[in-house]
């Protein structure tokens, strides 16, 4: 399998790598090869799932999200813990993007190229954050982390539509909402480099959420489903996290959420969770 030059087989091979720096570099290299047209693509191919996905290092230790300590960014260690938490999200996001490339056969070619681009951009984000973390004398793995992102990948492994609905459009879109307040906090703590890195991340994540929106709508059209009506049921079925304000409406609009979806979000966030109001 290691010598298979086909793009989706390569994405799976990289997903299995456990050393973060190697994985990030390999994801970016594969994207460059795809852009240069030096890898083949077999959209119809189905692959057997190997054991031990995703490849990841022994640390960070994974704990339930409520056990990840909240830190103040006003101490060096607290700021490092915060940067570490974001780096962990980006590391998981590389895995999620690579997983979308290998796992779902028979999608249009553009789907695989889109998700490979996402993997390469997440890899860059991880690398920038890890470098910054090392500047604070810490490394990836030094703090506990939680596994919310990958667990959603597992739950949606059987259906590409659910994956598109709940990973980019739900989990990543929460990142659009969370980033500006986080930047304000880091700016107040005097960490201008972290604020700059988050500017890059926010810009790219708008594109990632847009890719999710586009493929979610494409799949809904193919299956004759209404994207707006379908969403709350998917949230319930797959136990997706609740969306909470404040929402970054400007970024969500740029990421292709429709005016109806934005109105829905603002009108009654509980409705969006698929949870009946109290």
SULRAUR-V245415 format. One record per backbone hydrogen bond with DSSP energy under -1.0 kcal/mol. CO is the residue of the C=O (numbers start at 1). NH is the residue of the N-H. If there is no record, write none. Layout:
co->CO nh->NH
co->CO nh->NH
//
This chain:
co->1 nh->4
co->6 nh->10
co->7 nh->11
co->8 nh->12
co->9 nh->13
co->10 nh->14
co->11 nh->15
co->12 nh->16
co->14 nh->17
co->15 nh->55
co->19 nh->23
co->20 nh->24
co->21 nh->25
co->22 nh->26
co->23 nh->27
co->24 nh->28
co->25 nh->29
co->26 nh->30
co->27 nh->31
co->28 nh->32
co->29 nh->33
co->30 nh->34
co->31 nh->35
co->32 nh->36
co->33 nh->38
co->40 nh->7
co->42 nh->45
co->43 nh->106
co->61 nh->145
co->64 nh->67
co->65 nh->68
co->72 nh->75
co->75 nh->79
co->76 nh->80
co->77 nh->81
co->78 nh->82
co->79 nh->83
co->80 nh->84
co->81 nh->85
co->82 nh->86
co->83 nh->87
co->84 nh->88
co->85 nh->89
co->86 nh->90
co->87 nh->91
co->88 nh->92
co->89 nh->93
co->90 nh->94
co->91 nh->95
co->92 nh->96
co->93 nh->97
co->94 nh->98
co->95 nh->99
co->96 nh->100
co->97 nh->101
co->98 nh->102
co->99 nh->103
co->108 nh->111
co->109 nh->113
co->110 nh->114
co->111 nh->115
co->112 nh->116
co->113 nh->117
co->114 nh->118
co->115 nh->119
co->116 nh->120
co->117 nh->121
co->118 nh->122
co->119 nh->123
co->120 nh->124
co->121 nh->125
co->122 nh->126
co->123 nh->127
co->124 nh->128
co->125 nh->129
co->126 nh->130
co->127 nh->131
co->128 nh->132
co->129 nh->133
co->130 nh->134
co->131 nh->135
co->133 nh->138
co->134 nh->137
co->139 nh->142
co->145 nh->63
co->147 nh->151
co->148 nh->152
co->149 nh->153
co->150 nh->154
co->151 nh->155
co->152 nh->156
co->154 nh->157
co->156 nh->159
co->159 nh->163
co->160 nh->164
co->161 nh->165
co->162 nh->166
co->163 nh->167
co->164 nh->169
co->166 nh->171
co->167 nh->172
co->170 nh->174
co->172 nh->176
co->173 nh->177
co->174 nh->178
co->175 nh->179
co->178 nh->182
co->179 nh->183
co->180 nh->184
co->181 nh->185
co->182 nh->186
co->183 nh->187
co->184 nh->188
co->185 nh->189
co->186 nh->191
co->187 nh->190
co->190 nh->192
co->191 nh->195
co->192 nh->196
co->193 nh->197
co->194 nh->198
co->195 nh->199
co->196 nh->200
co->197 nh->201
co->198 nh->202
co->199 nh->203
co->200 nh->204
co->201 nh->205
co->202 nh->206
co->204 nh->208
co->205 nh->209
co->206 nh->210
co->207 nh->211
co->208 nh->212
co->209 nh->213
co->210 nh->214
co->211 nh->215
co->212 nh->216
co->213 nh->217
co->214 nh->218
co->215 nh->219
co->216 nh->220
co->217 nh->221
co->218 nh->222
co->219 nh->223
co->220 nh->225
co->221 nh->224
co->226 nh->230
co->227 nh->231
co->230 nh->234
co->231 nh->235
co->232 nh->236
co->233 nh->237
co->234 nh->238
co->235 nh->240
co->247 nh->249
co->248 nh->252
co->249 nh->253
co->250 nh->254
co->251 nh->255
co->252 nh->257
co->253 nh->256
co->258 nh->262
co->259 nh->263
co->260 nh->264
co->261 nh->265
co->262 nh->266
co->263 nh->267
co->264 nh->268
co->268 nh->271
co->268 nh->272
co->270 nh->275
co->271 nh->274
//
